[in-house]
């Protein structure tokens, strides 16, 4: 979902597409749901984001936060124990 919101921010900043067109373009056809998720992730409505003078700054901040989330996920996955076989046998290393 974070990538969809990031792409939506780019489209809001760089195009004159309507918010509902952008919602559909990023794969969220329900305009109301898109607006709620966007506001939760970005901190403003899509229209307020578009109108703000700091839209570019917000986009950069969003990318930074996304990178941090991805790094945390990577660290969690790299520290996770190896999965055990489903047949009950133990894998030898």
C-alpha positions, 0 to 999 in steps of 0.5 A, a space after each residue: 500500500 505504501 508504494 501506491 500512496 507514494 505513486 499517488 503523491 507523485 501523480 498529485 504533484 506532477 499531473 493535473 489528473 483528478 484525485 479519483 483518476 489517481 486513485 483508480 490509476 494506483 489501483 484503489 478504485 474506491 475514492 473514499 477509501 483512497 482518501 482515508 488511507 492517503 490521509 493516514 499515511 501522509 497526514 493530509 488529504 490528497 487535495 491538501 497535499 496537491 495544494 500545499 507549497 511543500 508537496 515536494 518536501 512531503 514526497 521526499 519525506 514519504 520516500 525516506 519513511 518508506 525506505 526506513 520501513 523496507 530496511 526494518 522489514 529486511 532486518 526482521 527477515 534476515 534475523 528470522 529463524 529458518 523455516 522448518 520442513 512441513 513433513 516433520 523432518 529436520 533439515 541438516 546443515 
